[in-house]
Amino acid sequence: MEAIGTCILTLSGGFVLKLERAFYVPSFSQNLISNFRLVPFGYSFNFKDISFGLFYNFECVENGILSDGLYLIGLQNDATYSSMHVQTGIKRCNINENFSMLWH
């Protein structure tokens, strides 16, 4: 982990998902989002079989599928997101926080 900051992802349908306090880990080849961390901000999920819907304030903003044990969502211009695009705040190396409360 190199930094903690805000990650802004534009989903395939155009919805902008803003993740506060996101970890920037350059060695990760894909972004991981904890659904638990989205719920307090008005997001909810509907899982069915191998697909899911992401809802914001009860409106569906994206759909995804299960692949290799992870639920995937599409990003607009996916090629530009080869690594996490983060506007960093304070750069920190040592973390003294409850890990269940952090983005990952």
Biopython code that builds the backbone (N, CA, C, O; Angstrom):
import numpy as np
from Bio.PDB.StructureBuilder import StructureBuilder

atoms = [
    (1, "MET", "N", (0.847, -1.162, 0.000)),
    (1, "MET", "CA", (0.000, 0.000, 0.000)),
    (1, "MET", "C", (0.894, 1.227, 0.000)),
    (1, "MET", "O", (1.765, 1.376, 0.857)),
    (2, "GLU", "N", (0.670, 2.105, -0.972)),
    (2, "GLU", "CA", (1.491, 3.304, -1.092)),
    (2, "GLU", "C", (0.812, 4.537, -0.539)),
    (2, "GLU", "O", (1.476, 5.444, -0.039)),
    (3, "ALA", "N", (-0.515, 4.577, -0.626)),
    (3, "ALA", "CA", (-1.219, 5.781, -0.192)),
    (3, "ALA", "C", (-2.684, 5.462, 0.076)),
    (3, "ALA", "O", (-3.196, 4.420, -0.332)),
    (4, "ILE", "N", (-3.343, 6.379, 0.770)),
    (4, "ILE", "CA", (-4.782, 6.311, 0.979)),
    (4, "ILE", "C", (-5.361, 7.586, 0.386)),
    (4, "ILE", "O", (-4.888, 8.683, 0.684)),
    (5, "GLY", "N", (-6.386, 7.449, -0.454)),
    (5, "GLY", "CA", (-6.963, 8.624, -1.089)),
    (5, "GLY", "C", (-8.352, 8.349, -1.614)),
    (5, "GLY", "O", (-9.017, 7.407, -1.183)),
    (6, "THR", "N", (-8.785, 9.169, -2.539)),
    (6, "THR", "CA", (-10.095, 9.042, -3.156)),
    (6, "THR", "C", (-9.943, 8.416, -4.528)),
    (6, "THR", "O", (-9.124, 8.858, -5.334)),
    (7, "CYS", "N", (-10.721, 7.399, -4.790)),
    (7, "CYS", "CA", (-10.692, 6.713, -6.074)),
    (7, "CYS", "C", (-12.010, 7.001, -6.781)),
    (7, "CYS", "O", (-13.080, 6.765, -6.221)),
    (8, "ILE", "N", (-11.940, 7.500, -7.988)),
    (8, "ILE", "CA", (-13.137, 7.824, -8.760)),
    (8, "ILE", "C", (-13.209, 6.873, -9.949)),
    (8, "ILE", "O", (-12.339, 6.880, -10.821)),
    (9, "LEU", "N", (-14.260, 6.054, -9.971)),
    (9, "LEU", "CA", (-14.463, 5.093, -11.054)),
    (9, "LEU", "C", (-15.734, 5.447, -11.810)),
    (9, "LEU", "O", (-16.781, 5.662, -11.200)),
    (10, "THR", "N", (-15.648, 5.509, -13.128)),
    (10, "THR", "CA", (-16.834, 5.716, -13.958)),
    (10, "THR", "C", (-17.283, 4.350, -14.460)),
    (10, "THR", "O", (-16.584, 3.697, -15.234)),
    (11, "LEU", "N", (-18.450, 3.934, -14.011)),
    (11, "LEU", "CA", (-18.965, 2.621, -14.380)),
    (11, "LEU", "C", (-19.417, 2.617, -15.836)),
    (11, "LEU", "O", (-19.600, 3.679, -16.432)),
    (12, "SER", "N", (-19.597, 1.434, -16.411)),
    (12, "SER", "CA", (-19.902, 1.318, -17.840)),
    (12, "SER", "C", (-21.161, 2.075, -18.246)),
    (12, "SER", "O", (-21.261, 2.531, -19.385)),
    (13, "GLY", "N", (-22.120, 2.217, -17.338)),
    (13, "GLY", "CA", (-23.352, 2.951, -17.637)),
    (13, "GLY", "C", (-23.238, 4.451, -17.431)),
    (13, "GLY", "O", (-24.206, 5.181, -17.648)),
    (14, "GLY", "N", (-22.058, 4.926, -17.010)),
    (14, "GLY", "CA", (-21.839, 6.359, -16.826)),
    (14, "GLY", "C", (-21.926, 6.834, -15.383)),
    (14, "GLY", "O", (-21.578, 7.979, -15.093)),
    (15, "PHE", "N", (-22.384, 5.978, -14.469)),
    (15, "PHE", "CA", (-22.468, 6.367, -13.060)),
    (15, "PHE", "C", (-21.062, 6.529, -12.491)),
    (15, "PHE", "O", (-20.190, 5.700, -12.754)),
    (16, "VAL", "N", (-20.834, 7.586, -11.717)),
    (16, "VAL", "CA", (-19.528, 7.842, -11.118)),
    (16, "VAL", "C", (-19.545, 7.329, -9.682)),
    (16, "VAL", "O", (-20.325, 7.796, -8.853)),
    (17, "LEU", "N", (-18.687, 6.379, -9.405)),
    (17, "LEU", "CA", (-18.554, 5.776, -8.082)),
    (17, "LEU", "C", (-17.320, 6.379, -7.416)),
    (17, "LEU", "O", (-16.196, 6.172, -7.873)),
    (18, "LYS", "N", (-17.535, 7.119, -6.344)),
    (18, "LYS", "CA", (-16.444, 7.802, -5.639)),
    (18, "LYS", "C", (-16.154, 7.037, -4.351)),
    (18, "LYS", "O", (-17.002, 6.955, -3.462)),
    (19, "LEU", "N", (-14.950, 6.480, -4.258)),
    (19, "LEU", "CA", (-14.553, 5.692, -3.098)),
    (19, "LEU", "C", (-13.612, 6.518, -2.226)),
    (19, "LEU", "O", (-12.493, 6.828, -2.633)),
    (20, "GLU", "N", (-14.061, 6.865, -1.048)),
    (20, "GLU", "CA", (-13.237, 7.615, -0.105)),
    (20, "GLU", "C", (-12.326, 6.663, 0.661)),
    (20, "GLU", "O", (-12.684, 5.508, 0.891)),
    (21, "ARG", "N", (-11.168, 7.137, 1.049)),
    (21, "ARG", "CA", (-10.208, 6.373, 1.853)),
    (21, "ARG", "C", (-9.836, 5.054, 1.192)),
    (21, "ARG", "O", (-9.763, 4.020, 1.857)),
    (22, "ALA", "N", (-9.603, 5.089, -0.106)),
    (22, "ALA", "CA", (-9.209, 3.897, -0.849)),
    (22, "ALA", "C", (-7.706, 3.678, -0.704)),
    (22, "ALA", "O", (-6.932, 4.636, -0.669)),
    (23, "PHE", "N", (-7.302, 2.423, -0.623)),
    (23, "PHE", "CA", (-5.882, 2.079, -0.587)),
    (23, "PHE", "C", (-5.354, 2.052, -2.019)),
    (23, "PHE", "O", (-5.991, 1.482, -2.905)),
    (24, "TYR", "N", (-4.208, 2.657, -2.245)),
    (24, "TYR", "CA", (-3.543, 2.582, -3.542)),
    (24, "TYR", "C", (-2.420, 1.557, -3.427)),
    (24, "TYR", "O", (-1.428, 1.778, -2.732)),
    (25, "VAL", "N", (-2.592, 0.423, -4.127)),
    (25, "VAL", "CA", (-1.618, -0.668, -4.105)),
    (25, "VAL", "C", (-1.197, -0.922, -5.547)),
    (25, "VAL", "O", (-1.884, -1.643, -6.270)),
    (26, "PRO", "N", (-0.077, -0.339, -5.978)),
    (26, "PRO", "CA", (0.328, -0.445, -7.389)),
    (26, "PRO", "C", (0.525, -1.876, -7.881)),
    (26, "PRO", "O", (0.374, -2.134, -9.075)),
    (27, "SER", "N", (0.856, -2.807, -6.999)),
    (27, "SER", "CA", (1.098, -4.186, -7.430)),
    (27, "SER", "C", (-0.189, -4.952, -7.707)),
    (27, "SER", "O", (-0.128, -6.035, -8.289)),
    (28, "PHE", "N", (-1.357, -4.432, -7.313)),
    (28, "PHE", "CA", (-2.624, -5.099, -7.618)),
    (28, "PHE", "C", (-2.928, -4.950, -9.101)),
    (28, "PHE", "O", (-2.785, -3.865, -9.666)),
    (29, "SER", "N", (-3.347, -6.040, -9.727)),
    (29, "SER", "CA", (-3.680, -5.972, -11.154)),
    (29, "SER", "C", (-5.151, -5.630, -11.371)),
    (29, "SER", "O", (-5.545, -5.305, -12.491)),
    (30, "GLN", "N", (-5.984, -5.699, -10.300)),
    (30, "GLN", "CA", (-7.393, -5.344, -10.404)),
    (30, "GLN", "C", (-7.798, -4.593, -9.147)),
    (30, "GLN", "O", (-7.172, -4.728, -8.096)),
    (31, "ASN", "N", (-8.859, -3.796, -9.271)),
    (31, "ASN", "CA", (-9.402, -3.091, -8.117)),
    (31, "ASN", "C", (-10.343, -4.016, -7.353)),
    (31, "ASN", "O", (-11.067, -4.812, -7.952)),
    (32, "LEU", "N", (-10.327, -3.905, -6.034)),
    (32, "LEU", "CA", (-11.254, -4.655, -5.184)),
    (32, "LEU", "C", (-12.067, -3.652, -4.383)),
    (32, "LEU", "O", (-11.521, -2.707, -3.813)),
    (33, "ILE", "N", (-13.370, -3.866, -4.345)),
    (33, "ILE", "CA", (-14.269, -2.968, -3.609)),
    (33, "ILE", "C", (-15.064, -3.803, -2.628)),
    (33, "ILE", "O", (-15.671, -4.804, -3.009)),
    (34, "SER", "N", (-15.065, -3.404, -1.377)),
    (34, "SER", "CA", (-15.842, -4.099, -0.358)),
    (34, "SER", "C", (-17.264, -3.560, -0.346)),
    (34, "SER", "O", (-17.478, -2.367, -0.127)),
    (35, "ASN", "N", (-18.240, -4.439, -0.583)),
    (35, "ASN", "CA", (-19.628, -3.970, -0.584)),
    (35, "ASN", "C", (-20.043, -3.476, 0.805)),
    (35, "ASN", "O", (-20.898, -2.597, 0.909)),
    (36, "PHE", "N", (-19.465, -4.014, 1.851)),
    (36, "PHE", "CA", (-19.745, -3.572, 3.217)),
    (36, "PHE", "C", (-19.456, -2.084, 3.393)),
    (36, "PHE", "O", (-20.167, -1.395, 4.126)),
    (37, "ARG", "N", (-18.414, -1.584, 2.723)),
    (37, "ARG", "CA", (-18.022, -0.182, 2.853)),
    (37, "ARG", "C", (-18.909, 0.749, 2.034)),
    (37, "ARG", "O", (-18.895, 1.958, 2.268)),
    (38, "LEU", "N", (-19.680, 0.225, 1.080)),
    (38, "LEU", "CA", (-20.565, 1.055, 0.271)),
    (38, "LEU", "C", (-21.928, 1.281, 0.925)),
    (38, "LEU", "O", (-22.561, 2.312, 0.696)),
    (39, "VAL", "N", (-22.378, 0.336, 1.727)),
    (39, "VAL", "CA", (-23.721, 0.381, 2.313)),
    (39, "VAL", "C", (-23.999, 1.673, 3.089)),
    (39, "VAL", "O", (-25.075, 2.243, 2.907)),
    (40, "PRO", "N", (-23.089, 2.170, 3.948)),
    (40, "PRO", "CA", (-23.387, 3.408, 4.693)),
    (40, "PRO", "C", (-23.573, 4.648, 3.813)),
    (40, "PRO", "O", (-24.067, 5.674, 4.282)),
    (41, "PHE", "N", (-23.180, 4.556, 2.545)),
    (41, "PHE", "CA", (-23.279, 5.699, 1.637)),
    (41, "PHE", "C", (-24.479, 5.614, 0.706)),
    (41, "PHE", "O", (-24.530, 6.321, -0.300)),
    (42, "GLY", "N", (-25.456, 4.749, 1.030)),
    (42, "GLY", "CA", (-26.685, 4.668, 0.249)),
    (42, "GLY", "C", (-26.687, 3.605, -0.828)),
    (42, "GLY", "O", (-27.615, 3.560, -1.635)),
    (43, "TYR", "N", (-25.675, 2.745, -0.868)),
    (43, "TYR", "CA", (-25.608, 1.674, -1.868)),
    (43, "TYR", "C", (-26.209, 0.393, -1.305)),
    (43, "TYR", "O", (-26.159, 0.144, -0.100)),
    (44, "SER", "N", (-26.772, -0.407, -2.188)),
    (44, "SER", "CA", (-27.262, -1.733, -1.821)),
    (44, "SER", "C", (-27.016, -2.670, -2.996)),
    (44, "SER", "O", (-26.653, -2.239, -4.091)),
    (45, "PHE", "N", (-27.220, -3.954, -2.747)),
    (45, "PHE", "CA", (-26.904, -4.979, -3.741)),
    (45, "PHE", "C", (-28.033, -5.981, -3.829)),
    (45, "PHE", "O", (-28.729, -6.243, -2.848)),
    (46, "ASN", "N", (-28.209, -6.539, -5.019)),
    (46, "ASN", "CA", (-29.162, -7.614, -5.234)),
    (46, "ASN", "C", (-28.408, -8.720, -5.964)),
    (46, "ASN", "O", (-28.097, -8.598, -7.149)),
    (47, "PHE", "N", (-28.117, -9.810, -5.236)),
    (47, "PHE", "CA", (-27.382, -10.932, -5.808)),
    (47, "PHE", "C", (-28.354, -12.010, -6.241)),
    (47, "PHE", "O", (-29.262, -12.373, -5.493)),
    (48, "LYS", "N", (-28.162, -12.530, -7.463)),
    (48, "LYS", "CA", (-29.003, -13.609, -7.973)),
    (48, "LYS", "C", (-28.171, -14.479, -8.900)),
    (48, "LYS", "O", (-27.621, -14.008, -9.895)),
    (49, "ASP", "N", (-28.091, -15.753, -8.556)),
    (49, "ASP", "CA", (-27.319, -16.721, -9.346)),
    (49, "ASP", "C", (-25.897, -16.217, -9.545)),
    (49, "ASP", "O", (-25.146, -16.088, -8.578)),
    (50, "ILE", "N", (-25.519, -15.932, -10.785)),
    (50, "ILE", "CA", (-24.147, -15.490, -11.059)),
    (50, "ILE", "C", (-24.087, -13.998, -11.433)),
    (50, "ILE", "O", (-23.119, -13.548, -12.045)),
    (51, "SER", "N", (-25.119, -13.244, -11.064)),
    (51, "SER", "CA", (-25.120, -11.820, -11.384)),
    (51, "SER", "C", (-25.532, -11.012, -10.156)),
    (51, "SER", "O", (-26.004, -11.562, -9.161)),
    (52, "PHE", "N", (-25.345, -9.714, -10.248)),
    (52, "PHE", "CA", (-25.773, -8.835, -9.169)),
    (52, "PHE", "C", (-26.105, -7.461, -9.734)),
    (52, "PHE", "O", (-25.665, -7.095, -10.824)),
    (53, "GLY", "N", (-26.880, -6.720, -8.980)),
    (53, "GLY", "CA", (-27.182, -5.333, -9.309)),
    (53, "GLY", "C", (-26.651, -4.435, -8.206)),
    (53, "GLY", "O", (-26.802, -4.742, -7.024)),
    (54, "LEU", "N", (-26.037, -3.338, -8.583)),
    (54, "LEU", "CA", (-25.571, -2.322, -7.637)),
    (54, "LEU", "C", (-26.575, -1.182, -7.682)),
    (54, "LEU", "O", (-26.839, -0.621, -8.746)),
    (55, "PHE", "N", (-27.134, -0.840, -6.531)),
    (55, "PHE", "CA", (-28.161, 0.193, -6.436)),
    (55, "PHE", "C", (-27.640, 1.363, -5.608)),
    (55, "PHE", "O", (-26.947, 1.171, -4.609)),
    (56, "TYR", "N", (-27.983, 2.576, -6.037)),
    (56, "TYR", "CA", (-27.684, 3.772, -5.264)),
    (56, "TYR", "C", (-29.011, 4.467, -4.992)),
    (56, "TYR", "O", (-29.720, 4.858, -5.919)),
    (57, "ASN", "N", (-29.339, 4.616, -3.717)),
    (57, "ASN", "CA", (-30.629, 5.179, -3.320)),
    (57, "ASN", "C", (-31.779, 4.495, -4.061)),
    (57, "ASN", "O", (-32.669, 5.158, -4.593)),
    (58, "PHE", "N", (-31.748, 3.172, -4.087)),
    (58, "PHE", "CA", (-32.782, 2.297, -4.652)),
    (58, "PHE", "C", (-32.874, 2.341, -6.179)),
    (58, "PHE", "O", (-33.811, 1.776, -6.743)),
    (59, "GLU", "N", (-31.941, 2.985, -6.856)),
    (59, "GLU", "CA", (-31.917, 2.996, -8.318)),
    (59, "GLU", "C", (-30.735, 2.163, -8.797)),
    (59, "GLU", "O", (-29.612, 2.353, -8.329)),
    (60, "CYS", "N", (-30.977, 1.242, -9.726)),
    (60, "CYS", "CA", (-29.904, 0.391, -10.251)),
    (60, "CYS", "C", (-28.942, 1.232, -11.084)),
    (60, "CYS", "O", (-29.341, 1.868, -12.059)),
    (61, "VAL", "N", (-27.668, 1.229, -10.686)),
    (61, "VAL", "CA", (-26.657, 2.024, -11.400)),
    (61, "VAL", "C", (-25.673, 1.147, -12.171)),
    (61, "VAL", "O", (-24.931, 1.644, -13.018)),
    (62, "GLU", "N", (-25.663, -0.156, -11.880)),
    (62, "GLU", "CA", (-24.747, -1.052, -12.587)),
    (62, "GLU", "C", (-25.139, -2.494, -12.318)),
    (62, "GLU", "O", (-25.739, -2.807, -11.290)),
    (63, "ASN", "N", (-24.793, -3.361, -13.251)),
    (63, "ASN", "CA", (-24.963, -4.803, -13.091)),
    (63, "ASN", "C", (-23.607, -5.458, -13.267)),
    (63, "ASN", "O", (-22.733, -4.922, -13.949)),
    (64, "GLY", "N", (-23.437, -6.601, -12.659)),
    (64, "GLY", "CA", (-22.169, -7.311, -12.788)),
    (64, "GLY", "C", (-22.396, -8.804, -12.799)),
    (64, "GLY", "O", (-23.515, -9.284, -12.618)),
    (65, "ILE", "N", (-21.294, -9.541, -13.019)),
    (65, "ILE", "CA", (-21.374, -10.993, -13.092)),
    (65, "ILE", "C", (-20.304, -11.615, -12.196)),
    (65, "ILE", "O", (-19.312, -10.974, -11.849)),
    (66, "LEU", "N", (-20.528, -12.875, -11.832)),
    (66, "LEU", "CA", (-19.566, -13.646, -11.063)),
    (66, "LEU", "C", (-18.556, -14.268, -12.008)),
    (66, "LEU", "O", (-18.928, -14.903, -12.995)),
    (67, "SER", "N", (-17.270, -14.085, -11.703)),
    (67, "SER", "CA", (-16.212, -14.653, -12.523)),
    (67, "SER", "C", (-15.036, -15.023, -11.628)),
    (67, "SER", "O", (-14.483, -14.164, -10.942)),
    (68, "ASP", "N", (-14.659, -16.278, -11.630)),
    (68, "ASP", "CA", (-13.538, -16.769, -10.812)),
    (68, "ASP", "C", (-13.678, -16.403, -9.342)),
    (68, "ASP", "O", (-12.692, -16.059, -8.692)),
    (69, "GLY", "N", (-14.890, -16.474, -8.817)),
    (69, "GLY", "CA", (-15.117, -16.238, -7.404)),
    (69, "GLY", "C", (-15.262, -14.787, -6.997)),
    (69, "GLY", "O", (-15.432, -14.504, -5.811)),
    (70, "LEU", "N", (-15.199, -13.848, -7.947)),
    (70, "LEU", "CA", (-15.372, -12.425, -7.664)),
    (70, "LEU", "C", (-16.480, -11.867, -8.536)),
    (70, "LEU", "O", (-16.642, -12.283, -9.683)),
    (71, "TYR", "N", (-17.241, -10.930, -7.998)),
    (71, "TYR", "CA", (-18.246, -10.237, -8.795)),
    (71, "TYR", "C", (-17.576, -9.076, -9.505)),
    (71, "TYR", "O", (-16.892, -8.268, -8.876)),
    (72, "LEU", "N", (-17.773, -8.989, -10.822)),
    (72, "LEU", "CA", (-17.107, -7.984, -11.644)),
    (72, "LEU", "C", (-18.097, -6.928, -12.105)),
    (72, "LEU", "O", (-19.244, -7.231, -12.433)),
    (73, "ILE", "N", (-17.633, -5.673, -12.126)),
    (73, "ILE", "CA", (-18.411, -4.594, -12.724)),
    (73, "ILE", "C", (-17.588, -3.991, -13.846)),
    (73, "ILE", "O", (-16.358, -3.994, -13.798)),
    (74, "GLY", "N", (-18.269, -3.477, -14.850)),
    (74, "GLY", "CA", (-17.582, -2.877, -15.984)),
    (74, "GLY", "C", (-17.296, -1.410, -15.732)),
    (74, "GLY", "O", (-18.076, -0.710, -15.085)),
    (75, "LEU", "N", (-16.167, -0.956, -16.252)),
    (75, "LEU", "CA", (-15.791, 0.446, -16.167)),
    (75, "LEU", "C", (-15.820, 1.056, -17.555)),
    (75, "LEU", "O", (-15.541, 0.386, -18.549)),
    (76, "GLN", "N", (-16.157, 2.324, -17.611)),
    (76, "GLN", "CA", (-16.112, 3.047, -18.878)),
    (76, "GLN", "C", (-14.649, 3.236, -19.238)),
    (76, "GLN", "O", (-13.835, 3.527, -18.362)),
    (77, "ASN", "N", (-14.300, 3.079, -20.500)),
    (77, "ASN", "CA", (-12.906, 3.203, -20.938)),
    (77, "ASN", "C", (-12.001, 2.342, -20.070)),
    (77, "ASN", "O", (-11.015, 2.824, -19.514)),
    (78, "ASP", "N", (-12.345, 1.058, -19.960)),
    (78, "ASP", "CA", (-11.661, 0.140, -19.045)),
    (78, "ASP", "C", (-10.151, 0.126, -19.246)),
    (78, "ASP", "O", (-9.416, -0.118, -18.288)),
    (79, "ALA", "N", (-9.667, 0.377, -20.453)),
    (79, "ALA", "CA", (-8.227, 0.343, -20.699)),
    (79, "ALA", "C", (-7.490, 1.421, -19.909)),
    (79, "ALA", "O", (-6.301, 1.262, -19.629)),
    (80, "THR", "N", (-8.155, 2.500, -19.548)),
    (80, "THR", "CA", (-7.488, 3.567, -18.805)),
    (80, "THR", "C", (-7.368, 3.245, -17.327)),
    (80, "THR", "O", (-6.709, 3.976, -16.588)),
    (81, "TYR", "N", (-8.001, 2.153, -16.881)),
    (81, "TYR", "CA", (-7.968, 1.788, -15.473)),
    (81, "TYR", "C", (-7.122, 0.536, -15.257)),
    (81, "TYR", "O", (-7.540, -0.375, -14.543)),
    (82, "SER", "N", (-5.940, 0.481, -15.864)),
    (82, "SER", "CA", (-5.105, -0.697, -15.678)),
    (82, "SER", "C", (-4.606, -0.801, -14.243)),
    (82, "SER", "O", (-4.254, -1.888, -13.784)),
    (83, "SER", "N", (-4.573, 0.310, -13.542)),
    (83, "SER", "CA", (-4.316, 0.291, -12.105)),
    (83, "SER", "C", (-5.273, 1.283, -11.469)),
    (83, "SER", "O", (-5.929, 2.058, -12.166)),
    (84, "MET", "N", (-5.349, 1.258, -10.176)),
    (84, "MET", "CA", (-6.294, 2.130, -9.482)),
    (84, "MET", "C", (-5.945, 3.590, -9.729)),
    (84, "MET", "O", (-4.807, 4.005, -9.514)),
    (85, "HIS", "N", (-6.909, 4.356, -10.175)),
    (85, "HIS", "CA", (-6.724, 5.786, -10.441)),
    (85, "HIS", "C", (-7.112, 6.540, -9.180)),
    (85, "HIS", "O", (-8.296, 6.675, -8.872)),
    (86, "VAL", "N", (-6.119, 7.031, -8.452)),
    (86, "VAL", "CA", (-6.371, 7.611, -7.140)),
    (86, "VAL", "C", (-5.851, 9.031, -7.072)),
    (86, "VAL", "O", (-4.734, 9.326, -7.499)),
    (87, "GLN", "N", (-6.681, 9.904, -6.528)),
    (87, "GLN", "CA", (-6.218, 11.235, -6.153)),
    (87, "GLN", "C", (-5.818, 11.112, -4.696)),
    (87, "GLN", "O", (-6.682, 11.051, -3.821)),
    (88, "THR", "N", (-4.530, 11.074, -4.424)),
    (88, "THR", "CA", (-4.083, 10.769, -3.078)),
    (88, "THR", "C", (-4.197, 11.963, -2.158)),
    (88, "THR", "O", (-4.072, 13.117, -2.569)),
    (89, "GLY", "N", (-4.437, 11.651, -0.914)),
    (89, "GLY", "CA", (-4.443, 12.648, 0.151)),
    (89, "GLY", "C", (-3.119, 12.554, 0.865)),
    (89, "GLY", "O", (-2.071, 12.817, 0.275)),
    (90, "ILE", "N", (-3.153, 12.191, 2.105)),
    (90, "ILE", "CA", (-1.931, 12.044, 2.893)),
    (90, "ILE", "C", (-1.331, 10.678, 2.616)),
    (90, "ILE", "O", (-2.006, 9.656, 2.736)),
    (91, "LYS", "N", (-0.071, 10.667, 2.248)),
    (91, "LYS", "CA", (0.600, 9.406, 1.976)),
    (91, "LYS", "C", (1.036, 8.800, 3.306)),
    (91, "LYS", "O", (1.708, 9.451, 4.106)),
    (92, "ARG", "N", (0.639, 7.529, 3.535)),
    (92, "ARG", "CA", (0.988, 6.865, 4.782)),
    (92, "ARG", "C", (1.469, 5.456, 4.495)),
    (92, "ARG", "O", (0.987, 4.805, 3.568)),
    (93, "CYS", "N", (2.409, 4.991, 5.281)),
    (93, "CYS", "CA", (2.872, 3.621, 5.144)),
    (93, "CYS", "C", (2.399, 2.754, 6.297)),
    (93, "CYS", "O", (2.021, 1.602, 6.084)),
    (94, "ASN", "N", (2.410, 3.278, 7.501)),
    (94, "ASN", "CA", (1.972, 2.515, 8.659)),
    (94, "ASN", "C", (0.512, 2.810, 8.933)),
    (94, "ASN", "O", (0.098, 3.969, 8.960)),
    (95, "ILE", "N", (-0.262, 1.770, 9.134)),
    (95, "ILE", "CA", (-1.696, 1.930, 9.349)),
    (95, "ILE", "C", (-2.031, 1.443, 10.750)),
    (95, "ILE", "O", (-1.720, 0.311, 11.118)),
    (96, "ASN", "N", (-2.657, 2.297, 11.512)),
    (96, "ASN", "CA", (-3.069, 1.938, 12.863)),
    (96, "ASN", "C", (-4.574, 2.132, 12.961)),
    (96, "ASN", "O", (-5.053, 2.953, 13.744)),
    (97, "GLU", "N", (-5.323, 1.368, 12.159)),
    (97, "GLU", "CA", (-6.770, 1.488, 12.124)),
    (97, "GLU", "C", (-7.393, 0.108, 12.063)),
    (97, "GLU", "O", (-6.713, -0.876, 11.772)),
    (98, "ASN", "N", (-8.690, 0.036, 12.337)),
    (98, "ASN", "CA", (-9.433, -1.208, 12.266)),
    (98, "ASN", "C", (-9.609, -1.587, 10.803)),
    (98, "ASN", "O", (-10.320, -0.896, 10.074)),
    (99, "PHE", "N", (-8.970, -2.683, 10.349)),
    (99, "PHE", "CA", (-8.987, -3.055, 8.939)),
    (99, "PHE", "C", (-10.389, -3.306, 8.393)),
    (99, "PHE", "O", (-10.609, -3.137, 7.194)),
    (100, "SER", "N", (-11.333, -3.698, 9.222)),
    (100, "SER", "CA", (-12.686, -3.937, 8.722)),
    (100, "SER", "C", (-13.388, -2.645, 8.348)),
    (100, "SER", "O", (-14.442, -2.686, 7.713)),
    (101, "MET", "N", (-12.838, -1.506, 8.722)),
    (101, "MET", "CA", (-13.440, -0.223, 8.433)),
    (101, "MET", "C", (-12.797, 0.465, 7.225)),
    (101, "MET", "O", (-13.129, 1.615, 6.939)),
    (102, "LEU", "N", (-11.908, -0.190, 6.525)),
    (102, "LEU", "CA", (-11.155, 0.420, 5.441)),
    (102, "LEU", "C", (-11.559, -0.158, 4.099)),
    (102, "LEU", "O", (-12.037, -1.290, 4.023)),
    (103, "TRP", "N", (-11.365, 0.630, 3.020)),
    (103, "TRP", "CA", (-11.563, 0.131, 1.666)),
    (103, "TRP", "C", (-10.464, -0.872, 1.382)),
    (103, "TRP", "O", (-9.352, -0.742, 1.894)),
    (104, "HIS", "N", (-10.758, -1.846, 0.590)),
    (104, "HIS", "CA", (-9.731, -2.785, 0.157)),
    (104, "HIS", "C", (-10.113, -3.376, -1.184)),
    (104, "HIS", "O", (-9.376, -4.197, -1.729)),
]
sb = StructureBuilder()
sb.init_structure("model")
sb.init_model(0)
sb.init_chain("A")
sb.init_seg("    ")
for serial, (resi, resn, name, xyz) in enumerate(atoms, 1):
    if name == "N":
        sb.init_residue(resn, " ", resi, " ")
    sb.init_atom(name, np.array(xyz, "f"), 0.0, 1.0, " ", f" {name:<3s}", serial, name[0])
structure = sb.get_structure()
